[in-house]
């Protein structure tokens, strides 16, 4: 006779569903709840529910095993075979507790897991797999608890239809946190933590309007975090999402724990990393066209990005797309040890920091019907142009060989249908001595 597991639960109703909100230990979850494909007899349902349980669970498993602040949201479980066995209970009351407990035991009872029903994860299958794997590796985790919501599932056409509809409603209406929200809230991702710290403590980045955090602040309290682009009328230097990317790419050579997004680095490592990143950011803001000083000296910083009627003379490092590619190139050069950091800063400072100048002109399109002599235009956001900018920056700053230079020049010619304004011979002067013959 199978053993029984008793689980405290509240019976609740919503729409035409009766469901049960339970508290289960990880050990009970690992033992009692299965995946749809393990139950057999319904390949359609199994296919619907099992959406790529695999690689993603490794991160969750590691999170459960290593993070003291671990927490998982509720798993929604379907009881195969109809409504599960539920026994309502009434709390014993005495004269002292009757007033406090009045109504507290409404719909309270116990669910019985005794083998007469089978339970499968309708939502949270990745969490379920991670719990099963983690408990095998560390049985002590089995003592910890998670909320489980149980709904009945009847194995007939109407029951399958109801369960499929519930599944799609859950996933269609679920609102996942955006990348920007993760940056603003994540307490395990070291680079998200340091991005927020820069926004709080860095003398330039914390200044009002320098980094766009919100794109909309409603009168009723509605907040919308900024995307990765900046409107033409905005004064910001960059956005929170792009700043996170810049900080991440400038994090080369830091302690390896900084790259574990699901496990917080120690406070000492975070402090050390912050000091290193702050220095790199400060030096980059000088090397990239002295952007900080120029921003702070402008009455209207948006004119630094795009002077009226002379957009092409705008500062490239006021453009998030250029910021991303420039710092991406910086990371590649430093990780490949092509040149040292001081020399890289010097070469960056030698670039002509105007949108119409090489290499930035690959992401700039001059307006063909503008007034005679005007320098108006607009950014080209195409992926190929951004990749070409990255390759051209490498060619200008620290090319690895002649082939890389040739590819970057050819990409410019193909995209712009024009000759690159810097010659191949000029760019080869930056080749390391060992690569000059390549």
NUKOL-352263 format. One line per 10 residues: their letters; for each residue x, y, z of N, C-alpha, C. Coordinates in steps of 0.05 Angstrom, whole numbers, plus 5000, padded with zeros to 4 digits. Each point is the difference from the previous one (the first is absolute). Layout:
N
a) X:Y:Z:X:Y:Z:X:Y:Z | ...
This chain:
438
xxxxxxxxxx) 5017:4976:5000:4983:5024:5000:5018:5025:5000 | 4995:5018:4981:5018:5024:4999:4997:5017:5025 | 5022:5012:5008:5000:5018:5023:4985:5026:4993 | 4990:5013:5021:4985:5025:4995:5016:5024:5009 | 4997:5022:4985:5012:5025:5007:4978:5020:5004 | 4999:5013:5023:4979:5019:5006:5012:5028:4998 | 4986:5017:4985:5010:5027:4994:4979:5021:5008 | 5007:5020:5017:4981:5021:5007:4992:5016:4975 | 4975:5006:4998:4990:5014:4975:4976:5017:5006 | 4996:5020:4984:4976:5016:5000:4985:4994:4974
xxxxxxxxxx) 4974:4995:5002:4983:4996:4976:4991:5028:4991 | 5003:5006:4974:4992:5026:4990:4986:4997:4973 | 4986:5021:4992:4986:5000:4975:5005:5025:4985 | 5003:4997:4973:5002:5023:4982:4989:4992:4973 | 4982:5017:4989:4987:4992:4975:4986:4974:5004 | 5005:4981:4982:4987:4974:5002:5020:4979:5010 | 5021:5009:5013:5020:4982:5011:4998:4999:5031 | 5003:4976:5011:5005:4996:5028:5029:4991:5002 | 5016:5013:5016:5028:4993:5003:5008:5000:5029 | 5025:4990:5005:5009:4997:5027:5028:5012:5002
xxxxxxxxxx) 5003:5018:5020:5026:5013:5005:5014:4986:5023 | 5023:4988:4994:5013:4982:5019:5028:5009:5007 | 5010:4989:5022:5028:5004:5007:5012:4972:5001 | 5021:4996:4983:5013:4974:4998:5030:5003:5004 | 5012:4980:5012:5029:4999:5002:5012:4993:4972 | 5025:5008:4996:5013:4993:4975:5001:4969:4997 | 5004:4986:5022:5001:4971:4999:4973:4989:4990 | 4978:5011:5010:4974:4990:4991:4995:5007:4971 | 5008:5024:4992:4997:5008:4972:5015:4981:4982 | 5025:4994:5008:5017:4983:4983:4988:4972:4998
xxxxxxxxxx) 4987:4991:5022:4990:4973:5001:4972:4997:4986 | 4983:5020:5004:4972:4997:4992:4993:5013:4973 | 5015:5019:4991:4992:5014:4975:5018:4992:4977 | 4987:4995:4978:5015:4990:4976:4996:5019:4977 | 5013:4992:4977:4996:5014:4975:4979:4986:4984 | 4986:5016:4983:4978:4988:4985:5008:4977:4983 | 5024:5001:4988:5008:4979:4982:5005:4973:5015 | 5004:5002:5027:5005:4976:5016:4974:4985:5006 | 4977:5013:4997:4975:4988:5008:4989:4982:4979 | 5008:5004:4975:4991:4983:4978:4971:5004:4993
xxxxxxxxxx) 4992:4989:4977:4972:5000:4991:4990:5025:4988 | 5017:5021:4999:4990:5026:4990:5024:5015:4988 | 5009:4993:4977:5023:5012:4988:4994:5030:4993 | 4975:5006:4993:4993:5027:4994:5005:5019:5024 | 4990:4991:5023:5003:5015:5024:5029:5002:5008 | 5015:4978:4998:5028:5000:5007:5015:5019:4982 | 4995:5000:4975:5014:5018:4981:4993:5029:5007 | 4975:5006:5007:4992:5027:5006:5014:5011:5024 | 5004:4983:5020:5011:5010:5025:5030:5000:5001 | 5013:4980:4988:5029:4998:5002:5013:5017:4979
xxxxxxxxxx) 5007:5025:5008:5011:5019:4981:5030:5003:5006 | 5015:4980:4991:5029:5002:5001:5012:5000:5028 | 4990:4982:5017:5013:4997:5026:5028:4989:4996 | 5020:5014:5008:5027:4990:4994:5021:5020:5010 | 5012:5014:4982:5023:5017:5006:4994:5020:5021 | 4977:5013:4999:4993:5021:5019:4999:4990:5029 | 4994:4974:5004:4998:4991:5027:5026:4999:5014 | 5022:4997:4985:5027:4999:5013:5005:5025:5016 | 4993:5023:4989:5004:5025:5014:4983:5001:5026 | 4975:4991:4998:4982:5001:5023:5011:4980:5021
xxxxxxxxxx) 5009:4977:4992:5011:4980:5019:5023:5012:5015 | 5018:5012:4985:5024:5012:5013:4992:5022:5019 | 4979:5015:4992:4990:5022:5017:4990:4988:5027 | 4985:4978:4999:4989:4988:5024:5023:4989:5017 | 5020:4989:4988:5022:4988:5015:5020:5020:5012 | 5002:5024:4989:5021:5018:5008:4991:5027:5011 | 4975:5008:4995:4992:5027:5008:4984:4999:5026 | 5010:5013:5020:4986:5001:5026:4974:5015:4999 | 4998:5018:4980:4975:5016:4997:4981:4987:4980 | 5003:4975:4996:4983:4986:4980:4971:5002:5006
xxxxxxxxxx) 4984:5002:4979:4971:5001:5003:4988:4993:4973 | 4980:4983:5000:4986:4993:4975:4970:5006:5003 | 4989:5009:4978:4971:5006:5000:4984:4974:4998 | 4974:5002:5004:4982:4977:5001:5000:4984:4974 | 4997:4974:5003:4996:4982:4977:4970:4994:4998 | 4990:5000:4975:4972:4993:4996:5000:4971:4990 | 4984:4984:5014:5000:4971:4996:4972:4991:4993 | 4998:4982:4981:4974:4987:4993:4998:4973:5012 | 4977:4993:5012:4995:4974:5012:4987:4982:4979 | 5015:4982:4989:4990:4981:4980:4980:4981:5012
xxxxxxxxxx) 4975:5002:4990:4980:4982:5010:4978:5015:5015 | 4999:5027:4997:4979:5015:5012:5008:5014:5026 | 4980:5008:5015:5005:5015:5024:5015:4983:5020 | 5022:5010:5012:5015:4985:5019:4984:4996:5026 | 5009:4981:5016:4987:4994:5026:5005:5023:5019 | 4979:5014:5008:5003:5023:5018:4982:4996:5024 | 5011:5004:5024:4985:4998:5025:5000:5027:5014 | 4976:5013:5002:4999:5026:5014:5004:4996:5030 | 5013:5019:5012:5005:4999:5029:4989:5025:5014 | 4995:4997:5026:4991:5023:5015:5019:5003:5024
xxxxxxxxxx) 5010:5024:5004:5019:5005:5021:4985:4999:5027 | 5013:4988:5020:4989:4999:5027:5003:5028:5012 | 4978:5010:5011:5000:5027:5012:4993:4999:5029 | 5012:5018:5015:4992:5003:5028:4992:5029:5004 | 4993:5007:5025:4990:5027:5005:5020:5022:4993 | 5026:4995:5002:5020:5020:4995:5005:5003:4970 | 4998:4978:4985:5007:5000:4972:4977:5003:4981 | 4975:4997:5010:4977:4999:4982:4997:5024:4983 | 5005:5024:5012:4997:5025:4984:5022:5003:4979 | 5025:4992:5008:5023:5002:4981:4997:4981:4977
xxxxxxxxxx) 4991:4976:5006:4999:4978:4980:4973:5000:4984 | 4982:5017:5007:4974:5000:4987:5004:5003:4970 | 4991:4981:4985:5002:5001:4971:5026:4993:4988 | 5021:4996:5017:5027:4994:4990:5001:4972:4988 | 4983:4982:5009:5001:4973:4989:4981:4995:4977 | 4988:5022:4989:4983:4998:4977:5015:4988:4977 | 4989:4978:4989:5012:4987:4977:5027:4988:5005 | 5007:4996:5026:5026:4988:5007:4997:4970:5003 | 5020:4985:4991:4999:4972:5003:5026:4986:4993 | 4998:4975:4991:5024:4984:4994:4995:4986:4974
xxxxxxxxxx) 5020:5001:4982:5001:4983:4976:5015:4975:5006 | 4990:4978:4989:5013:4974:5004:5013:4990:4974 | 5025:4996:5002:5014:4987:4978:5005:4971:5007 | 4984:4983:4988:5001:4971:5008:5003:4981:4976 | 5007:5011:4977:5004:4983:4977:4975:4996:4983 | 4977:5009:5009:4976:4997:4984:4998:5021:4978 | 5015:5022:5003:5002:5020:4979:5030:5003:4992 | 5004:5009:4977:5027:5007:4991:5000:5030:4995 | 5022:5013:5006:5002:5029:4999:5022:5008:4980 | 4994:5019:4982:5020:5009:4981:5001:5030:5000
xxxxxxxxxx) 5024:5011:4994:5004:5029:5000:4988:5012:4976 | 4981:5018:5004:4987:5014:4978:5015:5026:4994 | 5011:5012:5021:5017:5024:4997:5022:4999:5021 | 5025:5002:4992:5022:4998:5019:5016:4974:4996 | 4999:4989:4976:5014:4974:4996:5030:5003:5002 | 5011:5023:4993:5029:5004:5004:5007:5001:5030 | 4983:5013:5016:5005:5001:5029:4997:4971:5012 | 4981:4985:4990:4996:4973:5009:5025:4983:4994 | 5010:5001:4976:5023:4984:4993:5024:5009:5017 | 5003:5026:5004:5023:5010:5017:4997:4990:5028
xxxxxxxxxx) 4976:5000:5011:4996:4990:5028:5007:4970:5001 | 4991:4985:4981:5006:4971:5000:5030:4996:4999 | 5014:5014:4983:5029:4997:4997:5015:5010:5025 | 4991:5022:5011:5013:5012:5024:4997:4982:5024 | 4976:4988:5004:4995:4983:5024:5017:4975:4998 | 5004:4990:4975:5018:4976:4997:5028:5007:5009 | 5009:5023:4993:5028:5008:5007:5003:5009:5029 | 4979:5011:5011:5001:5009:5028:4973:4994:5013 | 4997:4977:5012:4974:4992:5012:4990:5019:5021 | 5018:5016:5013:4991:5019:5020:4982:5021:4988
xxxxxxxxxx) 5002:5006:4974:4982:5019:4987:4972:4990:5001 | 4996:4974:5003:4973:4989:5000:4983:5011:5023 | 5013:5012:5021:4985:5011:5022:4987:5027:4994 | 5010:5013:4979:4990:5027:4993:4973:4998:4986 | 4986:5023:4999:4972:5000:4991:4995:5017:4976 | 4979:4993:4986:4991:5016:4976:4970:4999:4999 | 4988:5022:4989:4971:5000:4996:4993:4985:4975 | 4979:4984:5002:4991:4984:4977:4970:5005:4997 | 4991:5005:4976:4972:5004:4994:4991:4976:4984 | 4980:4986:5010:4990:4975:4988:4973:5005:4987
xxxxxxxxxx) 4997:4992:4975:4975:5001:4986:4993:4972:4990 | 4974:4993:4998:4992:4974:4990:5004:4998:4970 | 5008:4976:4991:5001:4995:4971:4985:4974:4994 | 4980:5000:4983:4985:4977:4992:5010:4990:4972 | 5007:4975:4999:5011:4989:4975:4977:4992:4981 | 4986:5021:4991:4981:4996:4978:5001:5025:4982 | 4985:5000:4979:5003:5022:4981:4994:5027:5013 | 4979:5002:5016:4993:5025:5012:5022:5008:5021 | 5009:4980:5015:5021:5006:5020:5026:5009:4987 | 5008:4987:4978:5024:5008:4986:4998:5028:4989
xxxxxxxxxx) 4975:5006:4990:4996:5027:4989:5003:5021:5022 | 4988:4995:5024:5002:5019:5022:5029:5004:5009 | 5015:4977:5001:5028:5002:5009:5017:5015:4980 | 4995:4995:4974:5016:5014:4980:4994:5030:5001 | 4974:5007:5004:4993:5028:5002:5013:5013:5024 | 5000:4986:5022:5013:5011:5024:5029:5004:4995 | 5013:4981:4988:5029:5002:4994:5006:5025:4983 | 4985:5003:4978:5005:5023:4982:4993:5026:5014 | 4979:5001:5017:4994:5024:5014:5022:5008:5020 | 5011:4980:5013:5022:5006:5019:5023:5012:4986
xxxxxxxxxx) 5008:4988:4978:5024:5009:4986:4996:5025:4983 | 4975:5003:4990:4994:5024:4984:4999:5025:5018 | 4989:4997:5024:4996:5023:5017:5023:5005:5020 | 5018:4981:5001:5023:5004:5018:5017:5023:4990 | 5008:5018:5018:5017:5023:4992:5028:4995:5011 | 5019:4995:4983:5027:4996:5009:5014:5027:5004 | 5019:5000:5018:5015:5024:5004:5017:5006:4975 | 5002:5025:4993:5016:5008:4977:5029:5001:5008 | 5017:5002:4979:5029:5002:5006:5006:5025:5016 | 4986:5022:4995:5004:5024:5015:4991:4997:5029
xxxxxxxxxx) 4978:4985:5004:4990:4995:5028:5020:4983:5015 | 5012:4981:4986:5020:4983:5013:5024:5016:5009 | 5008:5019:4984:5023:5018:5007:4993:5016:5025 | 4975:5009:5001:4991:5018:5022:4996:4984:5025 | 4995:4974:4999:4991:4985:5024:5019:4977:5008 | 5015:4989:4982:5015:4975:5005:5021:5005:5022 | 5000:4982:5020:5019:5002:5022:5021:4978:4999 | 5001:4985:4978:5020:4979:4997:5019:5006:4977 | 4990:5013:4979:5017:5007:4977:5018:5023:5008 | 5026:4994:5002:5020:5020:5009:5000:5025:4983
xxxxxxxxxx) 4997:4997:4974:5002:5024:4983:4974:5017:5002 | 4978:4987:5006:4975:5016:5005:5004:5015:5026 | 5011:4988:5020:5005:5013:5026:5018:5024:4996 | 5022:4997:4985:5019:5021:4996:4990:5022:4982 | 4982:4993:4981:4987:5020:4983:4984:5019:5018 | 4984:4988:5018:4984:5017:5018:5018:5017:5019 | 5022:4988:5008:5019:5015:5017:5012:5023:4986 | 5007:4997:4975:5010:5022:4984:4979:5022:4997 | 4975:4992:4997:4979:5020:4997:4996:5015:5027 | 5007:4987:5022:4997:5013:5026:5024:5017:5008
xxxxxxxxxx) 5024:4990:4993:5024:5011:5012:5019:5014:4980 | 4999:4993:4975:5020:5012:4981:4993:5029:4995 | 5020:5017:5002:4995:5029:5000:4986:5009:4974 | 5007:4988:4977:4989:5007:4975:4974:4985:4994 | 5000:4974:5003:4977:4983:4993:4976:5005:5018 | 5004:5009:5024:4978:5005:5018:4987:5027:4995 | 5012:5017:4984:4990:5027:4995:4973:4998:4986 | 4983:5018:5006:4973:5000:4989:5000:4999:4970 | 4987:4980:4988:4996:4999:4971:5023:4987:4984 | 5022:4994:5013:5023:4988:4985:4993:4972:4990
xxxxxxxxxx) 4989:4984:5018:4991:4973:4992:4970:4998:5002 | 4987:4994:4978:4971:4998:5000:4992:4973:5012 | 4986:5002:5023:4991:4976:5014:4970:4994:4992 | 4984:5021:5000:4972:4997:4993:4993:5015:4974 | 4985:4987:4984:4991:5014:4975:4972:5012:5005 | 4986:4992:5021:4974:5011:5006:4995:4999:5030 | 4991:5022:5011:4992:5001:5028:4972:5012:5000 | 4980:4983:5004:4972:5008:4999:4991:5015:5025 | 4980:5016:4998:4989:5015:5023:4988:4982:5021 | 4992:4975:4991:4987:4982:5019:5020:4980:5011
xxxxxxxxxx) 5026:5006:4997:5021:4983:5011:5011:4979:4980 | 4990:5000:4975:5010:4982:4980:5029:5006:4993 | 5016:4979:5000:5028:5004:4992:5007:4981:4977 | 5014:5010:4980:5009:4984:4978:5030:5004:4997 | 5015:4978:5003:5029:5002:4999:5008:5005:4971 | 5023:5015:4997:5010:5008:4974:5009:4976:4984 | 4996:5002:4974:5010:4979:4982:5029:5006:4993 | 5010:4988:4979:5029:5003:4993:5005:5024:4981 | 4980:5014:4993:5004:5023:4982:4992:5026:5013 | 5010:5022:4989:4995:5026:5011:4986:5017:4979
xxxxxxxxxx) 4978:5013:5007:4985:5017:4981:5016:5024:4992 | 4994:5011:4977:5016:5023:4990:4998:5025:5017 | 4978:5002:5016:4997:5023:5017:5011:4996:5028 | 5010:4975:5006:5009:4994:5027:5029:5011:5004 | 5006:5006:5025:5026:5011:5007:5019:4979:5011 | 4990:4975:5005:5017:4980:5014:5024:4992:4983 | 5021:4992:5015:5024:4989:4986:4995:4971:4992 | 4987:4984:5017:4994:4973:4994:4976:4991:5016 | 4993:4974:4999:4977:4989:5015:5010:4979:5019 | 4983:4992:5019:5008:4981:5020:5007:4973:4988
xxxxxxxxxx) 4985:4992:4979:5006:4974:4987:5027:5000:4986 | 5007:5022:4986:5025:5002:4986:5023:5003:5021 | 4995:5015:5021:5021:5003:5021:5007:4972:5011 | 4980:4984:5004:5005:4972:5010:5018:4985:4981 | 4994:5002:4974:5017:4987:4980:5029:5011:5000 | 5003:5026:5003:5026:5012:5001:5016:4990:5024 | 4986:5000:5023:5013:4991:5025:5008:4971:4998 | 4983:4983:4988:5006:4972:4996:5024:4996:4982 | 5001:5014:4978:5023:4997:4982:5026:5012:5011 | 4997:5020:5017:5024:5011:5013:5009:4983:5024
xxxxxxxxxx) 4985:4979:5006:5006:4982:5022:5020:4978:4993 | 5015:5003:4979:5020:4980:4993:5021:4998:5022 | 5009:4975:5005:5021:4995:5020:4992:5002:5029 | 4974:5004:5006:4991:5001:5027:4998:4971:5012 | 4995:4998:5025:4997:4974:5013:4978:4985:4986 | 5004:4974:4996:4982:4983:4985:4971:5000:5011 | 4998:5004:5026:4973:5000:5013:4982:5023:4990 | 5013:5020:4988:4984:5022:4989:4983:4992:4975 | 5008:4978:4988:4986:4990:4976:4978:4980:5006 | 4996:4994:5026:4979:4981:5007:4975:5015:5007
xxxxxxxxxx) 4983:5004:4981:4977:5018:5003:4980:4990:5021 | 5001:4974:5007:4980:4989:5018:5011:4997:5029 | 5025:5009:5004:5013:4998:5026:5015:5025:5006 | 4993:5014:5021:5011:5026:5007:5030:4996:5008 | 5017:5018:4989:5028:5000:5009:5001:5011:5028 | 5023:4995:5014:5003:5011:5027:5001:5030:4999 | 4995:5013:5023:5001:5029:5002:5028:5010:4993 | 5021:4986:5009:5027:5008:4994:5006:5001:4970 | 4991:4979:4987:5004:4998:4971:4984:5022:4985 | 4975:5005:5010:4984:5021:4988:5013:5027:5004
xxxxxxxxxx) 5011:5005:5023:5014:5026:5006:5024:5003:4982 | 5016:4979:4998:5024:5001:4984:4993:5004:4970 | 4980:4986:4991:4991:5002:4972:4990:5028:4995 | 4986:5012:5019:4989:5027:4996:5023:5020:4996 | 5021:4998:5016:5022:5018:4998:5013:4998:4972 | 5004:4975:4991:5012:4996:4974:4983:5011:4978 | 4974:4994:5001:4981:5009:4979:4998:5030:5000 | 5000:5012:5023:4998:5030:5002:5023:5013:4986 | 5024:4989:5005:5024:5011:4986:4998:4997:4970 | 4992:4976:4991:4998:4995:4971:4979:5018:4987
xxxxxxxxxx) 4977:5004:5014:4980:5017:4989:5010:5029:4998 | 5013:5009:5021:5011:5028:5000:5020:5004:4977 | 5018:4981:4997:5020:5002:4979:4988:4998:4972 | 4979:4984:4997:4987:4997:4974:4985:5026:4993 | 4987:5012:5020:4986:5025:4995:5018:5022:4990 | 5026:4999:5007:5019:5019:4990:5010:4992:4973 | 5007:4974:4996:5012:4991:4975:4980:5002:4977 | 4975:4995:5005:4980:5000:4978:4990:5028:4996 | 5017:5016:4988:4992:5027:4993:4995:5019:5023 | 5012:4994:5023:4997:5018:5024:4970:5005:5005
xxxxxxxxxx) 4984:4979:4999:4971:5002:5000:4989:5013:5026 | 5012:4992:5023:4989:5011:5025:5003:5030:5001 | 5024:5010:4995:5005:5029:5002:4982:5015:4980 | 4997:4989:4976:4984:5013:4980:4970:5000:5007 | 4992:4977:5011:4972:4998:5009:4994:5021:5022 | 5017:5001:5019:4996:5018:5023:5002:5029:4993 | 5014:5006:4978:5003:5028:4992:4978:5010:4981 | 4984:4981:4989:4979:5007:4982:4975:5009:5015 | 4989:5022:4992:4975:5010:5012:4977:4981:4994 | 5000:4989:4976:4980:4981:4992:5014:4975:4988
xxxxxxxxxx) 5005:4980:5017:5016:4977:4991:4989:4986:4975 | 4974:5003:4994:4989:4987:4976:5013:5011:4975 | 5009:5025:5002:5014:5012:4977:5028:4989:4996 | 5011:4988:5021:5025:4986:4997:4996:4974:4984 | 4977:4988:5003:4994:4976:4984:4994:5007:4971 | 4984:5021:4996:4991:5007:4973:4996:5030:4998 | 5021:5015:4994:4997:5029:4997:4979:5006:4978 | 4983:5019:5005:4979:5005:4981:5011:5008:4973 | 4991:4986:4979:5010:5005:4973:5027:4989:4994 | 5014:4990:5021:5027:4989:4996:5002:4973:5016
xxxxxxxxxx) 4980:4983:4996:4999:4975:5015:5026:4984:4996 | 5011:5001:4976:5024:4984:4995:5024:5008:5016 | 5000:5024:5012:5022:5008:5017:4995:4993:5029 | 4978:4985:5005:4994:4992:5027:5020:4980:5010 | 5001:4997:5027:5020:4983:5013:4990:4971:4999 | 5016:4982:4988:4992:4972:4999:4995:4987:5027 | 5016:5008:5020:4997:4987:5026:4976:5009:5016 | 4984:5017:4987:4973:5006:5011:4979:4981:4989 | 5008:4982:4983:4982:4981:4987:5004:4972:5013 | 4979:4989:5013:5002:4974:5013:5011:4978:4981
xxxxxxxxxx) 4992:5000:4975:5010:4979:4982:5030:5002:4997 | 5011:5024:4999:5029:5003:4998:5014:4993:5026 | 4988:5007:5022:5011:4993:5026:5003:4970:5003 | 4979:4985:4992:5001:4971:5003:5022:4988:4983 | 5002:5008:4975:5021:4989:4982:5028:5008:5008 | 5003:5024:5009:5027:5010:5009:5010:4984:5024 | 4982:4996:5020:5009:4986:5024:5003:4970:4994 | 4984:4990:4982:5003:4972:4991:5027:4996:4988 | 5009:5019:4983:5026:4999:4988:5022:5002:5021 | 4996:5017:5020:5019:5003:5021:5004:4974:5015
xxxxxxxxxx) 4978:4987:5006:5002:4974:5014:5016:4979:4984 | 4993:4999:4974:5014:4980:4983:5030:5005:4999 | 5008:5025:4997:5028:5007:4998:5014:4993:5026 | 4988:5006:5023:5013:4994:5026:5001:4970:5006 | 4978:4986:4993:5001:4971:5005:5020:4986:4982 | 5003:5010:4976:5020:4988:4981:5028:5010:5005 | 5003:5020:5018:5026:5011:5008:5014:5011:4975 | 4986:5013:4983:5012:5011:4976:5017:5025:5006 | 4990:5017:5019:5016:5022:5009:4993:5005:5030 | 5015:5016:5013:4995:5006:5028:4979:5022:5003
xxxxxxxxxx) 4987:5001:5023:4978:5019:5006:5008:5029:4994 | 5023:5010:5010:5007:5028:4995:5002:5006:4970 | 5012:4981:4985:5002:5005:4971:4973:4999:4986 | 4983:4983:5010:4973:4999:4988:4985:5026:5005 | 5003:5011:5024:4987:5026:5006:5012:5022:4982 | 5026:4999:4995:5012:5020:4983:4989:4999:4971 | 4998:4975:4990:4990:4997:4973:4970:5008:4997 | 4985:4994:5021:4972:5009:5000:4998:5031:4998 | 5018:5013:5015:4999:5029:5001:5009:5012:4973 | 5014:4985:4983:5009:5010:4974:4978:4999:4979
xxxxxxxxxx) 4978:4985:5005:4979:4998:4980:4986:5027:4997 | 4990:5006:4976:4985:5024:4996:4971:4995:5008 | 4992:5010:5024:4975:4994:5012:4978:5017:4988 | 4993:4995:4975:4977:5012:4986:4986:4978:4985 | 4974:5002:4997:4984:4979:4988:5007:4996:4970 | 5009:5021:4987:5006:4997:4971:5029:4991:4996 | 5015:4996:5021:5028:4992:4997:5003:4970:5004 | 5021:4989:4988:5005:4971:5003:5009:4994:5029 | 4992:4978:5011:4984:4978:4988:4969:5004:5004 | 4992:5021:5014:4972:5003:5008:4981:5005:4977
xxxxxxxxxx) 5011:5009:4978:4983:5005:4976:4986:4976:4989 | 5009:4976:5008:4988:4975:4991:4971:4997:5011 | 4995:5014:5023:4973:4998:5011:4985:5027:4997 | 5009:5016:4981:4988:5027:4996:4992:5003:4971 | 4976:5010:4995:4990:5004:4973:4994:5030:4997 | 5013:5012:4981:4996:5028:4994:4973:5003:4986 | 4984:5019:5008:4974:5005:4988:5005:5011:4971 | 4990:4985:4980:5006:5008:4972:4986:5026:4991 | 4977:5006:5012:4985:5023:4990:5002:5024:5020 | 5021:5000:5016:5004:5022:5019:5009:5025:4986
xxxxxxxxxx) 4999:5023:5013:5009:5025:4988:5029:4999:4992 | 5007:5015:4979:5027:5000:4990:5020:5007:5022 | 5021:4984:5003:5020:5005:5020:4993:4990:5028 | 4976:4989:5003:4993:4991:5027:5013:4974:5007 | 5001:4994:5025:5013:4975:5010:4979:4983:5014 | 4975:5001:4991:4978:4986:5013:5001:4970:4992 | 4989:4983:5017:4999:4972:4994:4987:4985:5023 | 5004:4974:5000:4988:4983:5021:5017:4975:5004 | 4995:4987:5023:5014:4976:5007:4989:4977:4983 | 5017:4981:4993:4992:4975:4988:5000:4978:5021
xxxxxxxxxx) 4978:4988:5006:4998:4981:5022:5004:4971:4992 | 5005:4995:4974:5001:4973:4990:5023:4985:5014 | 4995:4974:5004:5020:4983:5014:5026:4999:4985 | 4999:4998:4973:5025:4998:4984:5017:5025:5003 | 4987:5024:5002:5015:5024:5004:5013:5002:5027 | 4986:4991:5020:5012:4999:5027:5023:4981:5002 | 4998:4977:4987:5022:4981:5000:5024:5011:4985 | 4994:5015:4978:5022:5012:4985:5014:5021:5016 | 4985:5015:5016:5012:5020:5018:5019:4986:5019 | 4992:4979:5012:5017:4984:5018:5025:4992:4987
xxxxxxxxxx) 4998:4989:4976:5024:4990:4985:5018:5023:4993 | 4989:5023:4992:5016:5023:4992:5014:5012:5025 | 4986:5000:5022:5013:5009:5025:5025:4983:5007 | 4997:4974:4997:5022:4982:5004:5023:5007:4980 | 4993:5005:4975:5020:5006:4980:5015:5026:5007 | 4986:5020:5011:5012:5025:5007:5017:4998:5026 | 4990:4985:5018:5012:5000:5027:5022:4979:5003 | 4995:4975:4992:5019:4979:5003:4994:4976:4982 | 5004:5003:4974:4994:4978:4982:5018:4976:5006 | 4989:4976:4996:5016:4976:5006:5016:4991:4976
xxxxxxxxxx) 4990:5006:4976:5014:4992:4975:4989:5015:4976 | 5013:4998:4977:4991:5014:4976:4973:4991:4991 | 4994:4975:5003:4974:4989:4991:4977:5014:5015 | 5004:5005:5025:4979:5013:5016:4995:5028:4990 | 5021:5014:4993:4998:5027:4989:4985:4999:4973 | 5008:4982:4983:4987:4998:4974:4970:4994:5002 | 4993:4982:5019:4971:4994:5003:4985:5024:5010 | 5011:5015:5018:4985:5023:5010:4997:5021:4979 | 5020:5005:4984:4998:5020:4978:4980:4990:4979 | 5001:4975:4994:4981:4989:4980:4971:5002:5010
xxxxxxxxxx) 4996:4995:5026:4973:5002:5011:4990:5029:4997 | 5017:5019:5006:4992:5028:4997:4992:5006:4970 | 5017:4991:4982:4994:5005:4972:4974:4988:4991 | 4995:4975:5009:4975:4986:4992:4975:5014:5012 | 5003:5010:5025:4977:5012:5013:4994:5028:4991 | 5022:5015:4995:4997:5029:4994:5003:5005:4970 | 5008:4980:4985:5005:5004:4971:5019:5024:4996 | 5021:5000:5015:5019:5022:4999:5027:4991:5010 | 5021:5014:4993:5027:4994:5009:5004:5008:5029 | 5014:4984:5015:5005:5006:5028:5020:5023:5001
xxxxxxxxxx) 4995:5021:5016:5017:5024:5000:5028:4996:5011 | 5005:4977:5014:5027:4994:5010:5012:4977:4984 | 5024:5003:4991:5012:4980:4982:5008:4975:5015 | 5002:4979:4986:5010:4974:5010:5028:5003:5012 | 5016:5015:4986:5028:5004:5009:5001:5015:5026 | 4983:5019:5003:5000:5015:5026:4992:4982:5023 | 4980:4983:4995:4991:4982:5022:5020:4979:5007 | 5016:4991:4980:5020:4979:5005:5023:5010:5018 | 5002:5026:5003:5020:5011:5018:4995:4992:5029 | 4975:4992:5006:4994:4993:5027:5003:4969:5005
xxxxxxxx) 5009:4986:4980:5003:4971:5003:5024:4994:5019 | 4998:4980:5016:5023:4991:5016:5022:4990:4981 | 5024:5003:5008:5023:4992:4982:4998:4972:4991 | 4991:4982:5017:4998:4971:4992:4979:4995:4979 | 4981:5019:4996:4978:4995:4981:5003:5015:4974 | 5021:5016:4997:5002:5017:4977:5001:4985:4974 | 5009:4975:5000:5002:4985:4976:4975:4984:4994 | 4981:5000:5017:4975:4984:4997:4980:5014:4981
